[in-house]
Amino acid sequence: MTNQGFLLLAAFLVLLFALSWPLGQFLARIADQNRPVSPAIERPFYWLAGIDSTKGMTWSTFAPALLLFNAVDAVVVYALQRVQNLLPLIRNHSLPSRPIPRSTRRSALPPTPTGKATLANRP
């Protein structure tokens, strides 16, 4: 690893340790049910989703919600990948990946007089 790599790693670790306490406090505040982070922002979203913030979520309601969210997420990610070449800011608007033509592939084995690579003439 180069000096620049070590410096980047050290800077990342210093930043990580410096932010761990404030972020931990913030996440603890979010996890506390008695004190919402920002009631003015949360209330309209709860109202739109039909969620009662005073009730807890049992496993029998959490499991289907988790499965539904993962299914919707998988469909959205699949759709984004299918239309990736149509999205803005994509260079050349080409397909994300194309197979390499067979004629330009290289083999790890040396060619034989017939032009085919075999294990028998391996150096």
C-alpha positions as CSV (number, residue, x, y, z in Angstrom):
1,M,0.0,0.0,0.0
2,T,1.3,3.5,-0.8
3,N,1.7,6.4,1.6
4,Q,-1.4,8.0,0.0
5,G,-3.4,4.8,0.8
6,F,-2.3,4.8,4.4
7,L,-3.1,8.5,4.8
8,L,-6.6,7.9,3.3
9,L,-7.2,5.0,5.7
10,A,-6.0,7.0,8.7
11,A,-8.2,10.0,7.7
12,F,-11.2,7.6,7.3
13,L,-10.6,6.0,10.7
14,V,-10.2,9.5,12.4
15,L,-13.4,10.6,10.8
16,L,-15.2,7.4,11.8
17,F,-14.1,7.7,15.4
18,A,-14.9,11.4,15.6
19,L,-18.5,10.9,14.3
20,S,-19.3,7.7,16.2
21,W,-20.4,9.4,19.4
22,P,-22.7,12.1,17.9
23,L,-24.2,9.5,15.5
24,G,-24.7,7.1,18.3
25,Q,-26.6,9.7,20.3
26,F,-28.7,10.6,17.3
27,L,-29.6,7.0,16.6
28,A,-30.4,6.4,20.3
29,R,-32.7,9.4,20.1
30,I,-34.4,8.0,17.0
31,A,-34.8,4.6,18.6
32,D,-36.5,6.1,21.7
33,Q,-40.2,5.8,21.2
34,N,-41.1,8.6,23.7
35,R,-39.2,11.4,21.9
36,P,-39.7,11.7,18.1
37,V,-36.9,13.3,16.2
38,S,-39.0,15.8,14.5
39,P,-42.8,15.5,15.1
40,A,-43.6,18.2,12.6
41,I,-42.0,16.2,9.8
42,E,-43.0,12.7,11.0
43,R,-46.7,13.3,11.6
44,P,-47.7,14.0,7.9
45,F,-45.8,10.8,6.8
46,Y,-47.5,8.7,9.5
47,W,-50.9,10.2,8.5
48,L,-50.3,9.4,4.8
49,A,-49.2,5.9,5.5
50,G,-52.0,5.3,8.0
51,I,-49.7,4.5,10.9
52,D,-50.6,5.0,14.5
53,S,-47.3,6.1,16.2
54,T,-48.6,5.1,19.6
55,K,-48.9,1.4,18.7
56,G,-46.0,-1.0,18.5
57,M,-45.4,-3.4,15.7
58,T,-45.7,-7.2,16.4
59,W,-43.8,-9.9,14.5
60,S,-47.0,-10.8,12.7
61,T,-47.3,-7.4,11.2
62,F,-43.6,-6.8,10.8
63,A,-42.9,-10.0,8.7
64,P,-45.4,-9.2,5.9
65,A,-44.3,-5.6,5.8
66,L,-40.7,-6.6,5.5
67,L,-41.4,-9.1,2.8
68,L,-43.6,-6.6,0.9
69,F,-40.9,-3.9,1.1
70,N,-38.2,-6.3,-0.1
71,A,-40.4,-7.5,-3.0
72,V,-41.1,-3.9,-4.1
73,D,-37.4,-3.0,-3.7
74,A,-36.4,-5.9,-5.9
75,V,-38.8,-4.8,-8.6
76,V,-37.6,-1.2,-8.5
77,V,-33.9,-2.2,-8.7
78,Y,-34.7,-4.6,-11.6
79,A,-36.6,-1.8,-13.4
80,L,-33.8,0.7,-12.8
81,Q,-31.2,-1.8,-14.3
82,R,-33.4,-2.5,-17.3
83,V,-33.8,1.2,-18.1
84,Q,-30.3,2.2,-17.1
85,N,-29.2,3.1,-20.6
86,L,-32.1,5.5,-20.9
87,L,-31.3,7.5,-17.7
88,P,-29.7,10.9,-18.0
89,L,-26.0,11.4,-17.2
90,I,-25.0,8.0,-18.7
91,R,-21.9,8.3,-20.9
92,N,-22.5,7.3,-24.6
93,H,-26.0,5.9,-23.6
94,S,-24.7,2.5,-24.4
95,L,-25.8,-0.7,-22.7
96,P,-24.3,-1.3,-19.3
97,S,-22.4,-4.5,-20.4
98,R,-22.0,-6.3,-23.7
99,P,-20.4,-9.7,-24.3
100,I,-16.9,-9.6,-25.7
101,P,-16.8,-10.9,-29.3
102,R,-15.4,-14.4,-29.5
103,S,-12.6,-13.3,-31.9
104,T,-11.1,-10.9,-29.5
105,R,-11.0,-13.2,-26.5
106,R,-7.5,-14.3,-25.3
107,S,-6.7,-17.6,-24.0
108,A,-4.2,-18.4,-21.2
109,L,-3.0,-21.3,-23.3
110,P,-0.7,-20.8,-26.2
111,P,-2.1,-21.6,-29.7
112,T,-1.2,-24.8,-31.5
113,P,-0.3,-24.9,-35.2
114,T,-4.0,-25.4,-35.8
115,G,-4.8,-22.2,-33.9
116,K,-6.5,-23.9,-31.0
117,A,-5.1,-23.8,-27.4
118,T,-4.6,-27.1,-25.7
119,L,-3.1,-28.3,-22.4
120,A,-0.6,-30.5,-24.2
121,N,1.5,-27.5,-25.5
122,R,1.4,-25.5,-22.3
123,P,4.8,-23.9,-21.5
